[in-house]
Amino acid sequence: MASRQEEKEARRRERLERERKEAAAAARRKRLQMVGGGVLAAAAIAAVVVAIAAGFGGGDENEASAPSSGAAASVKLPEQTISDYEQAAKAAGCTLTNPPFEGQNHEDKTFKASDYKTNPPTSGNHTPDWYDDGVYEPGTTPSLGMLVHPLEHGRIEVQYKPGTPKADVAKLEALLNEQNEGYHMLLFENTTGMDAQVAATAWTHSLTCPKMNDKVFDAIRTFRGRYIDKGPETVP
């Protein structure tokens, strides 16, 4: 007969697994919304062009094919101009750090920001479960231990301060999609009260940016290129 402690532990694991699955489902829904929105926007543009062409069939060909000024447009990011991660961080006004290793044991506990020496965390003990790759809506990543664990798997985590304008969040989502729909990356609202406006973290590495600007995208791109899949554990 299972002891009360074993029953409590089983319930706790069930709760963590449920939270992980709910967060993963939210991430999948977010990705589908992004893809679906792009398809609908393209369809809307095509419909407007066809309507204009039909209405002005006898007019000037260039005028007839002009798209409507009210057509939805996808998020367009500045093209990469800096390939060196240190130069990119400096141009964006961001700070690069390589914090000391803080451990990597699995613990069944509720982790807090105070359990880690850096904010946001870059290593340290964490829960046995983890959040999957993807884009997460604010409030869907409550477990800090499950956010630290993906770093051990070589993931790059991009996080933004609560209150960040939606337009900036949309740009960060577009940045993730540059690389095979966000390959081995997570994007979420920060839960640790960090000072930075936006940050990117890898296992024992950190990029923190006090303000969002167009140079931040190159800083994250080069940080990603240098540290993605470089964690101590290889997980597909």
C-alpha positions as CSV (number, residue, x, y, z in Angstrom):
1,M,0.0,0.0,0.0
2,A,1.4,3.3,-1.0
3,S,2.4,5.7,1.7
4,R,0.9,9.2,2.0
5,Q,4.2,10.7,0.8
6,E,4.2,8.5,-2.3
7,E,0.6,9.4,-3.0
8,K,1.5,13.1,-2.6
9,E,4.5,12.7,-4.9
10,A,2.3,10.9,-7.5
11,R,-0.2,13.7,-7.5
12,R,2.5,16.3,-7.8
13,R,4.0,14.6,-10.8
14,E,0.6,14.4,-12.4
15,R,0.1,18.1,-11.9
16,L,3.5,19.0,-13.4
17,E,2.9,16.7,-16.4
18,R,-0.5,18.3,-16.9
19,E,1.0,21.8,-16.7
20,R,3.6,20.8,-19.2
21,K,1.1,19.4,-21.7
22,E,-1.2,22.4,-21.3
23,A,1.7,24.8,-22.0
24,A,2.8,22.7,-25.0
25,A,-0.8,22.7,-26.3
26,A,-0.9,26.5,-26.0
27,A,2.4,26.8,-27.9
28,R,1.0,24.6,-30.7
29,R,-2.1,26.7,-30.8
30,K,0.0,29.9,-31.0
31,R,2.0,28.5,-33.9
32,L,-1.1,27.4,-35.8
33,Q,-2.6,30.9,-35.3
34,M,0.6,32.4,-36.7
35,V,0.5,30.1,-39.7
36,G,-3.3,30.4,-40.2
37,G,-3.1,34.2,-39.9
38,G,-0.5,34.3,-42.7
39,V,-2.6,32.1,-44.9
40,L,-5.7,34.3,-44.4
41,A,-3.7,37.5,-45.0
42,A,-2.4,36.1,-48.3
43,A,-5.9,35.0,-49.3
44,A,-7.3,38.4,-48.4
45,I,-4.6,40.1,-50.5
46,A,-5.3,37.8,-53.5
47,A,-9.0,38.5,-53.2
48,V,-8.5,42.2,-53.2
49,V,-6.2,42.0,-56.3
50,V,-8.8,39.9,-58.2
51,A,-11.6,42.3,-57.2
52,I,-9.7,45.3,-58.4
53,A,-8.7,43.6,-61.6
54,A,-12.3,42.7,-62.3
55,G,-13.6,46.2,-61.6
56,F,-11.0,47.9,-63.8
57,G,-10.7,45.3,-66.5
58,G,-10.6,48.0,-69.2
59,G,-8.2,50.3,-67.4
60,D,-4.4,50.5,-67.1
61,E,-2.9,47.1,-66.3
62,N,-0.6,48.4,-63.6
63,E,-3.4,50.3,-61.9
64,A,-5.6,47.2,-62.0
65,S,-3.0,45.0,-60.3
66,A,-2.2,47.4,-57.5
67,P,-3.0,45.8,-54.0
68,S,-5.3,47.5,-51.5
69,S,-3.5,49.8,-49.0
70,G,-5.5,48.2,-46.2
71,A,-4.3,44.7,-46.9
72,A,-2.7,42.9,-43.9
73,A,1.1,42.6,-44.0
74,S,3.3,40.1,-42.2
75,V,5.9,41.2,-39.7
76,K,9.1,42.1,-41.5
77,L,12.4,42.2,-39.5
78,P,15.6,44.1,-40.3
79,E,18.0,41.9,-42.3
80,Q,21.0,40.6,-40.4
81,T,24.0,43.0,-40.9
82,I,26.3,41.8,-38.0
83,S,27.6,38.3,-37.8
84,D,29.9,38.5,-34.7
85,Y,28.0,38.0,-31.5
86,E,30.1,40.4,-29.4
87,Q,29.8,43.2,-32.0
88,A,26.1,42.5,-32.4
89,A,25.5,42.7,-28.6
90,K,27.5,46.0,-28.4
91,A,25.6,47.6,-31.2
92,A,22.3,46.7,-29.6
93,G,23.3,48.0,-26.2
94,C,23.1,44.5,-24.7
95,T,25.3,42.7,-22.2
96,L,26.8,39.3,-22.7
97,T,27.7,37.2,-19.6
98,N,28.9,33.7,-19.0
99,P,27.7,33.0,-15.5
100,P,29.3,30.1,-13.5
101,F,27.7,26.7,-13.6
102,E,25.2,26.3,-10.7
103,G,24.4,22.6,-10.9
104,Q,22.0,20.5,-12.9
105,N,20.3,18.1,-10.5
106,H,16.6,17.3,-10.7
107,E,14.6,18.3,-7.7
108,D,10.9,17.9,-7.0
109,K,10.2,21.4,-5.7
110,T,8.7,24.8,-6.7
111,F,11.7,26.8,-7.8
112,K,11.8,30.6,-7.3
113,A,14.0,33.3,-8.8
114,S,15.9,33.5,-5.5
115,D,17.1,29.8,-6.1
116,Y,19.4,31.1,-8.8
117,K,22.3,33.5,-8.9
118,T,21.5,35.1,-12.2
119,N,18.3,36.7,-13.4
120,P,17.1,35.2,-15.7
121,P,18.7,31.8,-14.7
122,T,21.2,30.2,-17.0
123,S,21.9,26.9,-15.1
124,G,21.1,25.3,-11.8
125,N,18.9,22.5,-10.4
126,H,15.5,22.2,-11.9
127,T,12.4,19.9,-12.1
128,P,12.5,16.6,-13.9
129,D,10.0,17.9,-16.4
130,W,10.4,20.7,-19.0
131,Y,8.5,23.0,-21.3
132,D,8.6,22.0,-25.0
133,D,9.9,24.2,-27.8
134,G,7.5,26.9,-29.0
135,V,5.9,30.3,-28.4
136,Y,4.0,30.6,-25.1
137,E,1.3,33.0,-24.2
138,P,1.8,35.1,-21.0
139,G,0.8,33.1,-17.9
140,T,1.3,29.7,-19.4
141,T,4.9,29.0,-18.1
142,P,4.4,29.2,-14.3
143,S,7.1,26.6,-13.4
144,L,10.6,28.2,-13.3
145,G,12.1,24.8,-12.9
146,M,10.6,23.6,-16.1
147,L,12.0,26.7,-17.9
148,V,15.6,26.1,-16.7
149,H,15.5,22.4,-17.8
150,P,15.4,23.1,-21.6
151,L,18.6,25.1,-21.3
152,E,20.3,21.9,-20.2
153,H,19.0,20.4,-23.5
154,G,20.8,23.1,-25.6
155,R,17.7,25.3,-26.1
156,I,17.8,29.0,-26.6
157,E,15.2,30.8,-24.5
158,V,14.0,34.3,-25.5
159,Q,12.0,36.1,-22.9
160,Y,10.5,39.6,-22.6
161,K,9.6,41.8,-19.7
162,P,5.9,42.0,-18.7
163,G,4.3,45.0,-20.3
164,T,6.3,44.7,-23.5
165,P,4.3,46.1,-26.5
166,K,2.5,43.5,-28.5
167,A,4.2,44.7,-31.7
168,D,7.6,43.9,-30.2
169,V,6.4,40.5,-29.0
170,A,5.2,39.8,-32.6
171,K,8.7,40.7,-33.9
172,L,10.3,38.3,-31.5
173,E,7.9,35.6,-32.7
174,A,8.9,36.3,-36.2
175,L,12.5,36.1,-35.2
176,L,12.0,32.6,-33.9
177,N,10.3,31.5,-37.1
178,E,13.4,32.5,-39.1
179,Q,15.0,29.3,-38.1
180,N,12.8,26.3,-39.2
181,E,9.7,27.6,-37.2
182,G,11.7,28.2,-34.0
183,Y,13.9,25.1,-34.0
184,H,15.1,24.4,-30.4
185,M,13.9,27.7,-29.1
186,L,11.3,29.0,-26.6
187,L,9.7,32.4,-26.4
188,F,7.8,33.5,-23.3
189,E,7.1,36.3,-20.9
190,N,9.7,36.6,-18.1
191,T,8.6,35.3,-14.7
192,T,11.6,36.3,-12.6
193,G,11.3,40.1,-12.5
194,M,14.4,40.6,-14.6
195,D,15.6,44.2,-15.3
196,A,16.2,43.7,-19.0
197,Q,13.4,44.4,-21.6
198,V,14.4,41.3,-23.5
199,A,16.9,38.5,-22.8
200,A,18.2,35.4,-24.5
201,T,19.6,32.6,-22.4
202,A,21.5,29.4,-23.1
203,W,23.2,26.9,-20.7
204,T,25.7,29.2,-18.7
205,H,25.3,32.0,-21.2
206,S,23.2,35.1,-21.2
207,L,22.3,38.1,-23.4
208,T,20.3,40.9,-21.7
209,C,19.1,44.0,-23.5
210,P,17.8,47.0,-21.5
211,K,15.7,48.3,-24.4
212,M,14.1,46.9,-27.5
213,N,15.6,48.2,-30.8
214,D,16.3,47.0,-34.3
215,K,19.8,45.9,-33.4
216,V,18.5,43.4,-30.8
217,F,17.5,41.0,-33.5
218,D,21.1,40.6,-34.7
219,A,22.2,40.2,-31.1
220,I,19.8,37.3,-30.6
221,R,20.5,35.8,-34.0
222,T,24.3,35.7,-33.3
223,F,23.8,34.5,-29.7
224,R,21.5,31.7,-31.1
225,G,24.0,30.7,-33.7
226,R,26.8,30.5,-31.1
227,Y,25.1,28.6,-28.3
228,I,22.1,26.6,-29.7
229,D,22.4,22.8,-29.1
230,K,25.5,23.4,-26.9
231,G,23.9,22.2,-23.6
232,P,25.3,19.2,-21.6
233,E,22.4,17.0,-22.7
234,T,21.4,16.3,-26.3
235,V,17.7,16.1,-26.7
236,P,16.1,16.1,-30.2
